[in-house]
Amino acid sequence: MTDTVRVLHVTFNMGIGGTEQVIRQLITGLDSEKVTSEILCIDGQVGAIGEQLRESGIPIVAVQRRPGFDRSLIRIIRTRLRKGHFDVVHCHQYTPWVYGWFAALGLPVSVVFTEHGRFYPDRYRYKAALVNQAMARTSRAMVAISDATRQALARYEFLPRSRIRVVYNGIAALQPDHDRVAALRAELGIPEEAFVMGTVSRMDPVKNQSMMLRAFHRFLQQCPEGWLLVVGDGAERESLQFLAGELGISERVTFTGSVSQPANHMALMEVFLLSSFTEGTSMTLLEAMSLGIPAVATDVGGNPEIVREGINGMLVPVDDEQAFAEAMIGLWQEPETRSQLGQGARTRFDERFSREVMVNAYQEIYREAAHKES
């Protein structure tokens, strides 16, 4: 009998997104002699990150779930669990948990569930309360990526808070190419004297980049050499570019579009900005921390568990453009404080949010779930 734990990860897809990045960091960071992984996507597509994992040798398949409650999907997952002789089915997000839990019933397979974040605004799931409690009782582990997410699971899903573990997302520290960073600055037309702040995010209403643009407009009144670098794409991009024009700040804002490897872009930033209405554990915020970049972030969701006021950044009330602008101005005016917060960001990242910390936590969860000794 092998001591290797076999894990089937069930998720929506492996496209470009925070959850998908976490899964990639986790799978590629695990000790392959202790844990082997496969991925099953239920929304019919493997996605860009999934293709990269497939090229590196990670088995991954995609099936298309049908509208409504798809019983055939349960059979598909159940068949894969049997044929693959898996010890653990790790369900990423609530819907994959439902299907993975039903599929594992009666099999010698332990269920692990991770909630990667909540929708905004959150809502009670009264109709699912009974099945949620049944799934909670028989799942080997339930994981939240922040204490705020754990509180939401207890409140809105009626899950026992005491049984939910917190495992913070972790990533490998970014490694920018400093020669390329200098060239990129010139390519983007950012003057050498510009004070660059920026964000890396999909352009979605929940990210509230419109407030960020209005705050930056206020910031420019104090700091004319300011520059805003907006990395990402999404449904809101056109309206955000229009807003920048209305505010008269288009010449000081660069929209780059989607960038698959943003390390060099982030290395241009003096301050990282996160203006969301809600967050679980922001992967791009962690990436900025790994580069020693202080943050200005809204005081929502998991952000206060990542950004500690006066240690690695500043927190401001949600949707408060004046407070957001004042925080930006404060960091621009106080380079010594900015430097201290940057050092604090890297230290905090290494201690709590590195990939090694996250991988070790999950590796232990898997071995406990599979009843195998470490």
C-alpha positions in Angstrom: 0.0 0.0 0.0 1.4 3.4 -1.0 1.7 6.3 1.3 1.1 8.7 -1.5 -2.3 10.5 -1.3 -4.2 10.8 -4.5 -6.3 13.9 -4.8 -8.9 14.8 -7.4 -9.5 18.6 -7.5 -13.1 19.5 -8.7 -13.5 23.1 -9.8 -15.5 25.2 -12.3 -12.7 25.7 -14.7 -9.0 26.6 -14.9 -9.2 29.9 -16.7 -7.6 33.1 -15.6 -8.7 34.0 -12.1 -7.7 34.0 -8.4 -9.1 30.6 -7.5 -7.4 29.1 -10.5 -4.1 30.6 -9.6 -4.4 29.2 -6.0 -5.1 25.7 -7.4 -2.0 26.0 -9.7 0.2 27.2 -6.9 -1.1 24.4 -4.6 -0.7 21.6 -7.1 2.7 22.6 -8.4 4.0 23.2 -4.9 3.0 19.8 -3.4 5.6 17.2 -2.8 4.8 14.7 -5.6 6.1 11.8 -3.5 3.5 12.6 -0.9 0.5 13.9 -2.9 -0.5 13.5 -6.6 -3.1 15.6 -8.2 -5.6 15.5 -11.0 -8.2 18.2 -12.0 -11.8 17.8 -13.2 -13.5 21.0 -14.5 -17.3 21.0 -14.5 -18.0 24.0 -16.7 -16.9 22.4 -19.9 -13.6 24.2 -20.4 -10.0 23.6 -19.2 -8.9 27.2 -19.5 -5.6 28.9 -20.0 -4.1 28.0 -16.6 -5.4 24.4 -17.0 -3.6 24.1 -20.4 -0.4 25.3 -18.8 -0.8 22.6 -16.1 -1.6 20.0 -18.7 1.6 20.8 -20.6 3.6 20.4 -17.3 2.1 16.9 -16.9 -0.9 17.4 -14.6 -3.9 15.3 -15.8 -6.9 17.6 -16.3 -10.3 17.0 -18.0 -13.4 19.1 -18.5 -17.0 18.0 -18.6 -20.0 20.2 -19.3 -22.6 20.2 -16.5 -26.2 20.6 -17.6 -28.6 23.4 -16.4 -30.3 22.8 -13.1 -29.1 20.0 -10.8 -27.1 17.6 -13.0 -27.3 14.1 -11.7 -25.2 12.8 -14.6 -22.3 14.9 -13.4 -22.4 13.1 -10.0 -22.0 9.8 -11.9 -19.1 11.2 -14.0 -17.2 12.3 -10.9 -18.0 9.1 -9.0 -16.7 7.0 -11.9 -13.5 9.1 -12.0 -13.0 8.7 -8.2 -13.4 4.9 -8.5 -11.2 4.4 -11.6 -8.5 6.8 -10.3 -8.4 5.2 -6.9 -8.4 8.6 -5.3 -8.1 9.1 -1.5 -9.4 12.7 -1.4 -11.8 14.8 -3.6 -10.9 18.4 -3.0 -13.9 20.6 -4.0 -13.1 24.2 -4.8 -16.1 26.5 -4.2 -19.7 25.6 -3.1 -21.2 24.1 -6.2 -18.2 21.7 -6.9 -18.6 20.7 -3.2 -22.2 19.7 -3.7 -21.4 17.5 -6.7 -18.1 16.1 -5.2 -19.9 15.3 -1.9 -22.7 13.4 -3.6 -20.2 11.6 -5.8 -18.1 10.4 -2.9 -21.0 9.0 -0.9 -20.4 5.3 -0.1 -16.8 5.4 -1.5 -13.6 5.2 0.5 -12.9 8.8 -0.5 -12.6 11.8 1.9 -14.2 15.1 1.0 -12.3 18.4 1.4 -14.0 21.7 0.7 -12.4 25.1 0.2 -14.5 28.3 -0.1 -12.4 30.7 -2.1 -14.6 33.8 -1.7 -18.1 35.0 -1.5 -20.4 36.9 -3.9 -21.2 40.5 -3.3 -23.7 41.1 -1.8 -23.8 37.9 0.2 -27.1 36.1 0.8 -28.6 33.4 3.0 -29.0 30.0 1.4 -32.0 28.8 3.6 -33.1 26.0 1.2 -29.6 24.4 1.4 -29.4 24.6 5.2 -30.2 20.9 5.8 -27.9 19.5 3.1 -25.2 21.9 4.1 -25.2 20.5 7.6 -25.2 16.9 6.3 -22.2 17.8 4.0 -20.4 19.5 6.9 -20.8 16.4 9.2 -19.4 14.0 6.7 -16.7 16.1 5.0 -13.3 15.5 6.4 -12.2 19.1 6.2 -13.8 22.5 5.4 -11.4 25.4 4.6 -11.9 29.1 4.2 -9.3 31.4 2.7 -9.8 34.1 5.4 -11.5 34.5 8.7 -14.0 36.8 7.0 -14.9 34.0 4.6 -15.2 31.6 7.5 -17.6 34.0 9.2 -19.7 34.2 6.0 -19.9 30.4 5.7 -21.1 30.2 9.3 -23.6 33.0 8.8 -25.0 32.4 5.4 -24.5 28.7 4.9 -25.2 27.6 8.5 -21.9 25.7 8.7 -20.3 25.0 12.1 -17.7 27.8 12.5 -15.6 25.6 14.8 -15.0 23.0 12.1 -13.9 25.5 9.4 -10.1 25.9 9.2 -8.5 29.0 7.8 -5.7 28.5 5.2 -4.6 31.7 3.7 -3.9 31.7 0.0 -0.2 31.5 -0.7 1.9 32.3 -3.8 5.5 32.0 -5.0 7.1 35.5 -4.7 7.2 37.3 -8.0 10.6 37.6 -9.8 10.6 40.7 -12.1 13.2 41.2 -14.8 14.7 44.5 -13.7 16.2 45.2 -17.1 12.8 44.6 -18.7 11.1 46.8 -16.1 13.1 49.8 -17.2 12.3 49.1 -20.9 8.6 48.6 -20.1 8.4 52.0 -18.4 9.6 53.6 -21.6 7.3 51.4 -23.8 4.3 52.5 -21.7 5.3 56.2 -22.0 5.6 56.7 -18.2 8.1 59.5 -17.5 11.0 58.8 -15.2 9.8 61.4 -12.7 6.3 60.0 -12.5 5.1 58.6 -9.2 3.4 55.4 -10.2 0.6 53.8 -8.4 -1.5 50.9 -9.9 -3.6 47.9 -9.7 -3.9 44.5 -11.3 -7.4 43.2 -11.5 -10.3 42.2 -13.7 -12.5 45.2 -14.6 -15.7 44.3 -12.9 -18.2 46.4 -10.9 -17.3 44.6 -7.7 -13.7 45.8 -8.0 -15.0 49.5 -8.0 -12.2 50.9 -10.1 -14.4 53.9 -10.9 -13.9 55.0 -7.3 -10.2 54.5 -7.7 -10.2 56.8 -10.8 -12.1 59.5 -8.9 -9.7 59.2 -6.0 -6.7 59.4 -8.4 -8.3 62.6 -9.8 -8.2 64.1 -6.3 -4.6 62.8 -5.9 -3.4 64.6 -9.0 -4.5 67.9 -7.6 -1.8 67.4 -4.9 0.7 65.4 -7.0 0.7 66.5 -10.7 3.5 63.9 -11.4 1.2 61.1 -10.4 0.6 58.2 -12.8 -2.0 55.4 -12.6 -1.2 52.0 -14.1 -4.3 49.8 -14.6 -3.4 46.2 -15.5 -6.3 43.9 -16.5 -9.3 43.7 -18.7 -13.0 43.0 -18.4 -16.5 44.2 -19.0 -16.0 47.6 -17.3 -12.9 48.6 -19.3 -14.6 50.8 -21.8 -16.7 52.6 -19.2 -13.6 53.2 -17.0 -11.7 54.6 -20.0 -14.6 56.9 -20.7 -14.7 58.0 -17.0 -11.0 58.8 -17.1 -11.7 61.0 -20.1 -14.6 62.7 -18.3 -12.3 63.4 -15.3 -9.6 64.8 -17.6 -7.0 62.3 -16.4 -6.6 60.1 -19.4 -3.1 61.4 -20.1 -2.0 60.2 -16.6 -3.7 56.8 -16.7 -2.4 53.8 -18.6 -4.8 50.8 -19.3 -2.6 47.9 -20.4 -5.3 45.3 -21.0 -4.8 41.7 -19.9 -1.3 40.7 -18.9 -0.6 37.0 -18.1 2.6 37.7 -16.2 2.3 41.1 -14.5 5.5 41.0 -12.4 7.3 43.6 -14.4 4.3 45.9 -14.5 3.9 45.6 -10.7 7.6 46.4 -10.2 6.9 49.8 -11.7 4.5 50.7 -8.9 5.3 52.6 -5.7 1.9 51.8 -4.2 -0.6 49.1 -5.0 -4.3 50.0 -5.0 -7.2 47.8 -4.3 -10.6 49.5 -4.3 -13.0 46.5 -4.2 -16.4 46.3 -2.6 -15.5 42.8 -1.3 -12.5 40.5 -1.4 -11.6 37.0 -0.2 -7.8 36.8 -0.4 -6.6 39.0 -3.3 -3.9 37.2 -5.2 -2.6 40.4 -6.8 -2.4 42.0 -3.3 -0.2 39.1 -2.3 1.9 39.5 -5.4 2.5 43.2 -4.6 3.5 42.3 -1.1 6.0 39.8 -2.4 7.6 42.6 -4.2 7.7 44.8 -1.1 5.0 47.2 -2.4 2.8 48.9 0.3 -0.9 48.9 -0.4 -3.9 51.1 -0.1 -6.9 48.8 0.2 -10.6 49.0 1.2 -11.4 47.6 4.6 -13.5 44.7 3.4 -13.6 40.9 3.4 -10.1 39.4 3.8 -8.2 42.6 3.2 -7.8 43.5 6.9 -6.3 40.1 7.5 -3.7 40.8 4.8 -3.1 44.6 5.1 -2.2 45.7 8.7 -2.5 49.4 9.2 0.9 50.9 9.8 2.7 47.6 9.1 2.4 46.9 5.4 -0.2 49.4 4.1 -3.3 51.5 4.7 -7.0 50.5 5.0 -9.8 52.9 4.1 -13.6 52.6 4.3 -15.3 51.0 1.3 -16.4 53.3 -1.6 -14.9 56.4 0.1 -13.0 58.2 -2.6 -11.8 61.0 -0.3 -10.3 58.6 2.2 -8.7 56.6 -0.6 -7.2 59.7 -2.1 -5.9 60.9 1.3 -4.2 57.6 1.9 -2.6 57.8 -1.5 -1.4 61.4 -0.9 0.0 60.4 2.6 2.1 57.7 1.1 3.4 59.9 -1.6 4.3 62.7 0.8 6.1 60.3 3.3 8.8 58.3 1.4 10.2 57.0 4.7 6.9 55.6 5.8 6.4 54.2 2.3 9.7 52.4 2.5 8.9 51.0 6.0 5.6 49.7 4.9 7.2 48.1 1.8 9.6 46.2 4.0 6.7 45.2 6.3 4.9 43.9 3.3 7.6 41.5 2.3 8.1 40.3 5.8 4.4 39.7 6.3 4.3 37.9 3.0 7.1 35.5 3.9 5.6 34.7 7.3 2.0 34.1 6.3 1.2 34.2 2.6 4.0 32.3 0.9 3.2 29.3 -1.2 5.2 27.1 1.2 3.0 28.0 4.1 -0.2 27.2 2.2 1.1 24.0 0.6 2.3 22.6 3.9 -1.2 23.3 5.5 -3.0 21.5 2.7 -0.5 18.7 2.5 -1.3 18.0 6.2 -5.0 18.2 5.6 -4.8 15.7 2.8 -2.8 13.2 4.9 -5.2 13.6 7.8 -8.2 13.1 5.5 -6.6 10.0 3.9 -5.7 8.6 7.4 -2.0 8.4 6.5 0.9 9.2 8.7 3.1 12.2 7.9 
